[in-house]
Amino acid sequence: GGVVMSYLEWVENLQWYIWDEEETRRRLETIMMNNVSKVYARWQKEKQWTMRDAAIVTALERIYKAMKLRGWI
């Protein structure tokens, strides 16, 4: 959650948002639950993988997609 909190702070400062603690916690929970759900679904699909493998592949797919959208590959 530390990296996600840093991201939320960055967004808040960049956009001049002011979120109270409740809003920040809600956003953190939403992001964490979405990502855990994606990793868990991938892990269930690939039975021979560890949860760590599923997390790494999910992250690499996100990076690949972002690079492709930017026209880098």
NORGI-V676231 format. One record per residue. RES is the residue in one letter. OMEGA is omega as a letter, one per 40 degrees, with the letter a starting at -180 (none if undefined). NEAR is the number of other ideal C-beta (glycine too) atoms within 12 Angstrom. Layout:
<<RES;OMEGA;NEAR> <RES;OMEGA;NEAR>>
This chain:
<<G;a;17> <G;i;10> <V;i;14> <V;i;22> <M;i;20> <S;i;14> <Y;a;19> <L;i;27> <E;i;19> <W;i;13> <V;a;20> <E;a;19> <N;a;13> <L;a;10> <Q;a;11> <W;i;8> <Y;i;15> <I;a;12> <W;i;19> <D;a;11> <E;a;12> <E;i;10> <E;i;16> <T;i;22> <R;i;17> <R;i;15> <R;i;24> <L;a;26> <E;i;18> <T;a;16> <I;a;22> <M;a;21> <M;i;16> <N;a;17> <N;i;23> <V;i;20> <S;i;16> <K;i;22> <V;a;27> <Y;i;18> <A;i;17> <R;i;26> <W;i;22> <Q;a;14> <K;a;15> <E;a;19> <K;a;11> <Q;a;9> <W;i;18> <T;i;14> <M;i;19> <R;i;14> <D;a;18> <A;i;26> <A;a;22> <I;a;18> <V;i;22> <T;i;27> <A;i;19> <L;i;15> <E;i;17> <R;i;19> <I;i;16> <Y;a;15> <K;i;14> <A;i;14> <M;i;13> <K;i;12> <L;i;11> <R;i;10> <G;a;7> <W;i;10> <I;none;10>>
